[in-house]
């Protein structure tokens, strides 16, 4: 669930085996990030709705902080060589 790069690579495999993808990120934030990066990289359609209201406790509490490096040394991380997922 926390692996943005895995989700991005999985989307590439799915698109390579289809006639294109349209993305609707309603899952965990790392999945949303992967879909956004994929949509930018592959010019895919992405639909993201804006809620009309939020739970007042939506941001209460705290947990571990996670980060994803989008670009490193001038290279987009989704363009760097990595293992192929099938």
Residue, then its C-alpha position, 0 to 999 in steps of 0.5 A: x500500500x505504501x509503495x508508490x513506485x510499485x503502483x506506478x510500474x504496475x500501471x505501466x504493465x496494465x497500460x501496455x496490455x490495454x488500449x489505455x487507462x483512465x485513472x480514478x484515485x480513491x485509495x491511499x495517498x501513495x496510490x494517488x501519487x503513483x497515478x498522478x505521476x503516471x498520468x503526467x508521464x503517459x498523458x493518461x486521463x485522471x479524474x479526482x473529485x473534490x468532496x463537498x464536506x470533510x469529517x471534522x476529525x479527518x486530520x486528527x492524530x499523527x502517525x509516521x511521515x512518509x516521503x517520495x523523491x519525485x526527482x533525483x539528480x535531474x532524473x524523474x524517479x519514474x524514468x530511472x531503470x528498475x526491475x520490470x513487474x509482470 
